[in-house]
Structures are given as structure tokens and as C-alpha cells.
């Protein structure tokens, strides 16, 4: 049986909202905060309480989850005057599920310890479908005892939960994940552009490739969406670009060159910064290839 | 029941040898030719006949398969003085399974028709494991009636066989396949270099990524080999580079820019042309990343 907890959830967008709903469904007490209040409406209708600031949320709950957009949002939510750390009760556990920087994860970990609390970085993969179906992959770094206490919650939302070590290692594992996906996304995009230009039957190409050595999750999930003209975000392109920038920043700090990932970042920059398509899903990259739109 | 045929097979290397053996196992009569004769030894020991030239092979058989290295080898095998077309009997079917250029496939098709025969281009994917297990993916272009006659043979070696259209479309489909794999190979390589440098437990990273949105066949099959220091070819890096060059040539002819594939080609050029590792498998790309070797 799952121990019922008093949970706070900050950031109830596509992913966070689905995760928070699973916590509600499992019977936990839930308090929510989101910058755009309307995104908490369905959770509140299902029994969640709403608060005005992350600080108030921290004052009222024992376990605080966050899943927001960018590292600067994470920083604001935790460290601003109305942030989590301004209201945290000793003995709390904070869990940041945002894909953010390993260094920020370490800073949150440090401040949590100062406040006699524990912290985890726990980014996820699996996109909107994974979040809705409770089949995310959760990559965790931070305090092992906190991990063990949170495991039943992680198992509510994830089919695979892995602990990687000290604070920041969950984020590093997520960066490894995004570097892999940079390959599958650019690959499927250029594969499809080529196949269209060569006048191949695209559905048959997909069926063929998915049965052999080219098979991958991104292709199986995003090519059907592309073929239907569906560019709605499972995962926002602007967030993926953010992730690639973090990964390449981290690589740079470690003295690593990653030329293929660098190229993928350049391509997503064209999509997000030049073509202004950051609110599309990552599959929208193909729109920036002129041959696709003809 | 499979109609027993009199088959010739040219090019009995890692892939071709495994395919030819499946034809033998299915009870067909088999005649083999390979530039390096020793690579036909095990097939001959199992009942195949050996001939000195592709021309002699064509004279003695009704159905001629070829799977060699490069388009120039294909050209030589078919069009040289001792080549297939110098000995082809009317009513034959020629099937080139080499990954080669769409334009060469069209040229073979044209010459086969001149000689009252039929031709197919039928490149495969699935690597050495797929060939050994008879689980290749076969991508076929050319004469539909020839395709229908060859289908029982293709089904002996492939779990998925697809007909794409006119001569050259099998090759185009294979190019789409290789463009996709360029993404998975560069992605898994840089993912693993990053994870190692960040001191993550690599097996656990693999287990985690393979359960989520980053999952792909290349990662599942090649990362375990890399972690064991196994760079033996499932698929030769030099052949993969050849494929990427064909794909980018074809893209160029069609007026397409494929920047991610271009970058992958540049990286495989470093591996094959500069580091001289073309006889390694495609997973050997990681050896060209300095951080991996420390």
C-alpha cells in the first residue's frame, strides 16, 4: 500500500499536470501552484487545493514536486522571496522534475540540507503520452533516503525509476537521454524529407524501417504524427532546444566536443529562434526543411 | 512449398555468406563466386559449387544474387568482360542486394531487359545478426513479376519484405534507412561519451534510456558491444560511410540539404579516412572521441 502524503506540485503544464493527476488518483492530498492559474483548473476540479505562491505551497505540504520550463524558472520557484525555500518546513523533501542543469540541482540540494530537508533531481522522459499513461522513465539523483521515501510516488507515474547517485546525476542521465534523442529526431526528420523527395510511399517506408536496424521510439511515435500534419507538442521544441543547450554547456565544461549534438542544436535553433516554431512539438523540425513543405 | 531453384550467389562475405547459406539450407541448388575464394569455403563444404567468374556463374544458373561492397564492385560484377551480363541466359532474374546507387540499379534493370531478363534491386538491413537469423528487412525495387517470383527466397532470409516500385526505389528506401541510422549511431556515440565523462553508471544509463523515448535498435545492439570493447563489424564502417555518401549524393541531385546526415558523414570520414578504422563495425565511431579512450 502507498503511504498517503501531503504533496505540493508546482508547474501543472502538459507533463506536470498529468503527473499531478496521477498523485491525486492515488489518493494523496494535493496542493498546486502554476504561474498561469487556469492550468490548475482541472486538478482543482478533481480535489486539489490552489495556492498563490510556491512559498505558501511549501508551508502547507511535506513533499514538494516541481516541473517547470527553464532553469531560470526553477531558480525563481525555489530561491525567490515567494519561493519554496522561503516557506520550507524542516523535514521536507523537494523533488525537481524539470530538466535543468546539474549545477542548479546541486545548489537546491545544498540549500535543502541547510534547511534540514532533503532534495532530489528527478527529470523524466516519455513525453505527454508517457505522463498520461503513468509510463514515464524517471532519472533520479540526490539523497538516497529521500529517493527511497519517494519511490512509491515515482512508481505511480513511471514504469522505470532509476537512482544514479549524488545530486545532479539525475540531470546528467537526462542529458544523456536528450543527446540520444537529438540523434533520433534529426535522423527521422532527414529520413522522411529524403523519402518524400524520392517519391517513396511514406507509410511503407515507416513500416519497413521500424522492423529493422533503423527502428526507434521517436520514429515510431512522431512519424505518424508528422504524416497526419500533427505538430502539437508531446514535447515542446523550445524545451528540447533548452535541453540541448544545457547538454552542450555541460559537455563544454567537461572539455567534450559533441559535433552531432551541436549540429542538432543548430537545427533546433533554426526552428525555434528563426522560424519561431518553439511552441510546436519536436517533430516540427521537419517544417524547416524547404523540400517538406512543397 | 518453396519451388527449388538454381541460384547463383556473388559475394559471400559476412552478410552474403549468411544469406547464401539460408538458400542452401532451404534446399536450393547453389553456385557461388567471391573475389576472395576462401570466403566461399564453408558454403562449398555444405554443397555449393564454385565458379571462377561471374560470367560462368550466370551461364550456369537461373537466378543471380549479388551482395558485394561498393557500387564500383557491382558495376564490375555485372558489366565487365567476365561479368554477369556477359553470360546471362534469357529469362534469368538478377537481384542486386548490395546497397548501391539508384542510378546503377536503373542501369542494371535496363541491361537485363535488353537481354530478355528481369532485374531487382533488393538491399537489406538488419546486419550480421539479422542475416544469420534470417530476419533481415528486404527493400525491393524493379520488376513486379520478378519480385513475385523471388518472394519465397526473400522470405527465407527476411522477416519483412517490401516492394517499393520501379528500379532504384529499393535503393532509395535503403538510403532512407541509412539516414535514420546515421542519427541513431551518432546519437548513441555522443550519449555514451557524455555519460562516461559525467561518471554515470553506463549499464544503468543504457537500461534507463532503452525503456523510454530514447530507445532505438542501434543503442540496444551496439552499446553492449561497445561496453565489452567489441568493435568487430556487424556492419563495416567503410560500407556505412559509402552508404552515407550515396545518400548525400542522391540528396544533392534532388536539390536537398541534409545537415545532420552531412555531419554524420563527416564523423564517419574521420573514423574511416583519418583514423583508418573502416574495417571496424559502425560502433567503432566512438573510438574517434578522445574522451572515450581515456
HADDOCK unambig.tbl for C-alpha pairs under 7 A between the chains (distance, minus, plus):
assign (segid A and resid 125 and name CA) (segid B and resid 212 and name CA) 6.27 0.50 0.50
assign (segid A and resid 125 and name CA) (segid B and resid 213 and name CA) 6.24 0.50 0.50
assign (segid A and resid 126 and name CA) (segid B and resid 212 and name CA) 5.50 0.50 0.50
assign (segid A and resid 126 and name CA) (segid B and resid 213 and name CA) 5.03 0.50 0.50
assign (segid A and resid 137 and name CA) (segid B and resid 211 and name CA) 6.95 0.50 0.50
assign (segid A and resid 137 and name CA) (segid B and resid 212 and name CA) 5.91 0.50 0.50
assign (segid A and resid 162 and name CA) (segid B and resid 208 and name CA) 6.95 0.50 0.50
assign (segid A and resid 164 and name CA) (segid B and resid 200 and name CA) 6.88 0.50 0.50
assign (segid A and resid 172 and name CA) (segid B and resid 198 and name CA) 6.88 0.50 0.50
assign (segid A and resid 173 and name CA) (segid B and resid 205 and name CA) 6.62 0.50 0.50
assign (segid A and resid 176 and name CA) (segid B and resid 191 and name CA) 4.84 0.50 0.50
assign (segid A and resid 176 and name CA) (segid B and resid 194 and name CA) 6.44 0.50 0.50
assign (segid A and resid 176 and name CA) (segid B and resid 195 and name CA) 5.97 0.50 0.50
assign (segid A and resid 177 and name CA) (segid B and resid 209 and name CA) 6.07 0.50 0.50
assign (segid A and resid 177 and name CA) (segid B and resid 214 and name CA) 5.99 0.50 0.50
assign (segid A and resid 179 and name CA) (segid B and resid 187 and name CA) 6.00 0.50 0.50
assign (segid A and resid 179 and name CA) (segid B and resid 190 and name CA) 6.80 0.50 0.50
assign (segid A and resid 179 and name CA) (segid B and resid 191 and name CA) 5.35 0.50 0.50
assign (segid A and resid 180 and name CA) (segid B and resid 187 and name CA) 4.39 0.50 0.50
assign (segid A and resid 180 and name CA) (segid B and resid 188 and name CA) 5.41 0.50 0.50
assign (segid A and resid 180 and name CA) (segid B and resid 191 and name CA) 5.49 0.50 0.50
assign (segid A and resid 180 and name CA) (segid B and resid 214 and name CA) 5.92 0.50 0.50
assign (segid A and resid 181 and name CA) (segid B and resid 187 and name CA) 6.91 0.50 0.50
assign (segid A and resid 181 and name CA) (segid B and resid 214 and name CA) 5.24 0.50 0.50
assign (segid A and resid 182 and name CA) (segid B and resid 187 and name CA) 6.49 0.50 0.50
assign (segid A and resid 183 and name CA) (segid B and resid 183 and name CA) 4.14 0.50 0.50
assign (segid A and resid 183 and name CA) (segid B and resid 184 and name CA) 5.22 0.50 0.50
assign (segid A and resid 183 and name CA) (segid B and resid 186 and name CA) 6.28 0.50 0.50
assign (segid A and resid 183 and name CA) (segid B and resid 187 and name CA) 4.19 0.50 0.50
assign (segid A and resid 184 and name CA) (segid B and resid 183 and name CA) 5.23 0.50 0.50
assign (segid A and resid 184 and name CA) (segid B and resid 184 and name CA) 5.35 0.50 0.50
assign (segid A and resid 186 and name CA) (segid B and resid 183 and name CA) 6.28 0.50 0.50
assign (segid A and resid 186 and name CA) (segid B and resid 260 and name CA) 6.29 0.50 0.50
assign (segid A and resid 187 and name CA) (segid B and resid 179 and name CA) 6.00 0.50 0.50
assign (segid A and resid 187 and name CA) (segid B and resid 180 and name CA) 4.39 0.50 0.50
assign (segid A and resid 187 and name CA) (segid B and resid 181 and name CA) 6.91 0.50 0.50
assign (segid A and resid 187 and name CA) (segid B and resid 182 and name CA) 6.49 0.50 0.50
assign (segid A and resid 187 and name CA) (segid B and resid 183 and name CA) 4.20 0.50 0.50
assign (segid A and resid 188 and name CA) (segid B and resid 180 and name CA) 5.40 0.50 0.50
assign (segid A and resid 190 and name CA) (segid B and resid 179 and name CA) 6.80 0.50 0.50
assign (segid A and resid 190 and name CA) (segid B and resid 258 and name CA) 6.05 0.50 0.50
assign (segid A and resid 191 and name CA) (segid B and resid 176 and name CA) 4.82 0.50 0.50
assign (segid A and resid 191 and name CA) (segid B and resid 179 and name CA) 5.34 0.50 0.50
assign (segid A and resid 191 and name CA) (segid B and resid 180 and name CA) 5.49 0.50 0.50
assign (segid A and resid 194 and name CA) (segid B and resid 176 and name CA) 6.45 0.50 0.50
assign (segid A and resid 194 and name CA) (segid B and resid 251 and name CA) 6.77 0.50 0.50
assign (segid A and resid 195 and name CA) (segid B and resid 176 and name CA) 5.97 0.50 0.50
assign (segid A and resid 198 and name CA) (segid B and resid 172 and name CA) 6.86 0.50 0.50
assign (segid A and resid 200 and name CA) (segid B and resid 164 and name CA) 6.86 0.50 0.50
assign (segid A and resid 205 and name CA) (segid B and resid 173 and name CA) 6.63 0.50 0.50
assign (segid A and resid 208 and name CA) (segid B and resid 162 and name CA) 6.97 0.50 0.50
assign (segid A and resid 209 and name CA) (segid B and resid 177 and name CA) 6.07 0.50 0.50
assign (segid A and resid 211 and name CA) (segid B and resid 137 and name CA) 6.98 0.50 0.50
assign (segid A and resid 212 and name CA) (segid B and resid 125 and name CA) 6.29 0.50 0.50
assign (segid A and resid 212 and name CA) (segid B and resid 126 and name CA) 5.50 0.50 0.50
assign (segid A and resid 212 and name CA) (segid B and resid 137 and name CA) 5.93 0.50 0.50
assign (segid A and resid 213 and name CA) (segid B and resid 125 and name CA) 6.26 0.50 0.50
assign (segid A and resid 213 and name CA) (segid B and resid 126 and name CA) 5.05 0.50 0.50
assign (segid A and resid 213 and name CA) (segid B and resid 217 and name CA) 5.59 0.50 0.50
assign (segid A and resid 213 and name CA) (segid B and resid 218 and name CA) 6.38 0.50 0.50
assign (segid A and resid 214 and name CA) (segid B and resid 177 and name CA) 6.00 0.50 0.50
assign (segid A and resid 214 and name CA) (segid B and resid 180 and name CA) 5.92 0.50 0.50
assign (segid A and resid 214 and name CA) (segid B and resid 181 and name CA) 5.23 0.50 0.50
assign (segid A and resid 214 and name CA) (segid B and resid 217 and name CA) 6.47 0.50 0.50
assign (segid A and resid 215 and name CA) (segid B and resid 216 and name CA) 5.75 0.50 0.50
assign (segid A and resid 215 and name CA) (segid B and resid 217 and name CA) 5.48 0.50 0.50
assign (segid A and resid 216 and name CA) (segid B and resid 215 and name CA) 5.75 0.50 0.50
assign (segid A and resid 216 and name CA) (segid B and resid 216 and name CA) 3.90 0.50 0.50
assign (segid A and resid 216 and name CA) (segid B and resid 217 and name CA) 6.19 0.50 0.50
assign (segid A and resid 217 and name CA) (segid B and resid 213 and name CA) 5.61 0.50 0.50
assign (segid A and resid 217 and name CA) (segid B and resid 214 and name CA) 6.47 0.50 0.50
assign (segid A and resid 217 and name CA) (segid B and resid 215 and name CA) 5.47 0.50 0.50
assign (segid A and resid 217 and name CA) (segid B and resid 216 and name CA) 6.16 0.50 0.50
assign (segid A and resid 218 and name CA) (segid B and resid 213 and name CA) 6.39 0.50 0.50
assign (segid A and resid 251 and name CA) (segid B and resid 194 and name CA) 6.78 0.50 0.50
assign (segid A and resid 256 and name CA) (segid B and resid 291 and name CA) 6.95 0.50 0.50
assign (segid A and resid 258 and name CA) (segid B and resid 190 and name CA) 6.04 0.50 0.50
assign (segid A and resid 260 and name CA) (segid B and resid 186 and name CA) 6.30 0.50 0.50
assign (segid A and resid 260 and name CA) (segid B and resid 260 and name CA) 6.97 0.50 0.50
assign (segid A and resid 260 and name CA) (segid B and resid 263 and name CA) 6.25 0.50 0.50
assign (segid A and resid 260 and name CA) (segid B and resid 264 and name CA) 6.73 0.50 0.50
assign (segid A and resid 263 and name CA) (segid B and resid 260 and name CA) 6.26 0.50 0.50
assign (segid A and resid 264 and name CA) (segid B and resid 260 and name CA) 6.72 0.50 0.50
assign (segid A and resid 291 and name CA) (segid B and resid 256 and name CA) 6.94 0.50 0.50
